[in-house]
Amino acid sequence: MKVLNNRKFLWCVCCAVWAAGSVFGGQGAQGDSEDILDGENLLRSAFENLYSDNYLEIIDLVTESAGSRIARKSLQIIRRQDVRPAKTLIRFLEPILIRRTSILINERGDKPIEMFAFLPALKRTRRISGAQKGDAFFGTDLSYEDVEPKNASSYLAKQINIGETSGQCQVIEARTRDEVQSSYEKIRLCIDRESSVISWIEFFGSGRLLKRMEVDLSDVRQVGGRNIPFSFAMESVETKTKTLVRIRKHIQVLEVPESLFSIANLESGDAAADARKIKGIVVEENAGR
């Protein structure tokens, strides 16, 4: 009888251990699921804040390199994003040597983003391949991929804890899905839960940190119901160079004609003519307020 009781005791212990493992293991799995859901929701809100409206921007780029060399560029960017697939047209305004150099970026649903560059000095248009997306964007610390419109559905994201304690800023880690072309293996972002503003982004490739973007939170402005950062810096870790990005003008508009986003307009149009074709200014914000 004593042996039977011992067997019963051992059986009860095993059942208790299994039950505890199921409970705590289940909580761990649930916690992981919650981190993923929370990360994806945060990323979606941050990208919707930046990539949901039609707008025209005038942007200044200042690149600081070794030996205190400074290169300045300015460009006009027009995005049509109220419907998908999104489209972007970028034209350089200054310096005069690259004026009218233009970039056309077209989303294509489930297909890879299509990108073309018109080089007026050579009078030709070339396609930017997926392998070139990580190349420097005209001598700045931005890449061609960095100026593409972003969509949260392109990423697998989860909330992580790396000791970030700056207010409501929550760190998430995002990896592009297998079917999405990217020059980065992952990015880390810190997103404010209330405003959906991205405080900083770290870009990783080949197992190491490549670049870090940091937003000037003192220059985030409400424009048409969105919280728009008007100033940020992108710094390359290996080259120790930095590009300061400053929005000079941000105009939200109702309608951007499809005709702007053609190869014909890329090659024959100009920034002023493009600006005249957009319709219905919703709100305008200038840096020099």
C-alpha positions, 0 to 999 in steps of 0.5 A, spaced: 500 500 500 505 504 501 508 503 494 502 505 491 501 511 495 508 513 493 506 512 485 500 516 486 505 522 490 510 522 484 504 522 479 501 528 482 508 531 482 509 530 475 502 533 473 503 539 478 509 540 474 506 539 467 500 544 469 505 549 471 509 549 465 503 549 461 501 556 465 507 559 465 509 557 458 502 559 455 503 566 459 510 567 455 507 565 448 502 570 450 507 575 452 511 574 445 504 575 441 502 581 445 509 584 444 508 582 436 501 585 436 503 592 440 510 592 435 506 592 429 500 597 431 506 602 433 509 601 427 503 602 423 501 608 427 508 611 426 508 610 418 501 612 417 503 619 421 508 620 415 506 616 409 498 617 408 497 624 405 499 627 399 504 633 400 509 637 397 515 639 401 522 643 400 527 640 403 535 642 405 540 637 406 547 639 409 552 633 409 558 634 414 564 629 412 571 629 414 575 635 414 569 639 416 567 639 408 560 641 408 555 639 402 549 643 401 543 640 397 535 642 396 530 638 393 522 638 392 519 632 393 511 630 391 508 624 394 501 621 392 499 617 398 492 617 399 491 611 395 495 605 394 500 604 390 503 610 393 508 614 388 513 619 389 517 624 385 523 628 387 527 634 383 533 637 385 533 644 386 540 646 388 546 646 387 546 648 379 550 642 377 544 637 379 538 642 378 533 638 375 536 631 376 530 627 378 527 621 382 521 617 380 519 612 385 512 608 384 510 602 388 507 596 385 502 592 390 506 586 391 511 587 386 518 590 388 518 598 388 520 601 381 525 607 381 528 611 376 533 617 376 533 622 370 540 625 369 539 631 365 547 632 364 547 625 360 540 626 358 538 619 360 534 615 365 536 609 368 533 604 373 535 604 380 535 596 381 534 593 388 541 591 389 542 599 388 537 601 394 543 601 399 547 606 395 548 613 397 543 618 395 547 623 391 553 623 396 548 624 402 548 619 408 541 617 406 540 611 401 535 610 395 531 606 400 531 611 405 527 616 401 522 610 399 515 611 402 514 606 407 508 601 409 508 597 415 505 591 412 512 590 409 515 589 416 515 583 421 515 588 428 515 586 435 516 591 442 523 590 445 526 592 451 533 595 451 533 600 457 530 606 453 526 610 458 525 617 454 518 618 456 512 615 452 518 612 447 517 605 446 523 601 442 520 596 437 525 592 432 522 591 425 525 586 419 522 586 412 518 580 410 522 575 405 518 578 399 520 585 400 527 587 397 531 591 403 538 593 404 537 592 411 537 586 415 533 590 421 531 596 424 530 599 431 525 605 432 523 608 438 516 611 437 512 615 442 505 612 443 501 618 444 504 622 438 506 616 433 513 620 432 519 616 431 524 619 436 530 615 432 531 609 428 537 605 428 539 601 421 543 594 421 546 590 416 551 584 416 550 584 423 552 591 425 549 598 426 550 602 419 546 608 421 542 612 426 537 617 424 535 622 430 529 627 430 529 634 433 523 633 437 523 640 439 521 641 431 516 637 431 509 640 428 502 639 427 500 640 420 493 638 418 492 633 424 499 630 423 505 630 427 511 632 422 518 632 424 521 638 421 529 636 422 533 630 423 540 628 422 542 621 419 549 619 421 553 613 418 557 609 423 563 607 419 564 613 415 563 618 421 559 623 416 552 626 418 547 629 413 542 634 416 535 634 413 531 640 414 524 641 411 523 648 409 516 648 407 510 642 408 504 643 404 498 638 404 494 637 398 488 634 396 489 632 389 496 630 385 495 628 378 497 621 376 501 624 370 506 627 374 509 620 375 511 618 368 517 617 365 515 623 360 514 628 365 520 625 369 524 627 363 521 633 361 518 636 367 521 641 372 519 643 379 515 649 378 511 646 373 509 640 377 507 644 383 502 648 379 499 641 377 497 639 384 490 641 387 487 643 393 492 646 398 489 643 405 494 646 410 501 649 409 507 650 414 513 653 413 520 652 417 521 660 418 515 661 422 
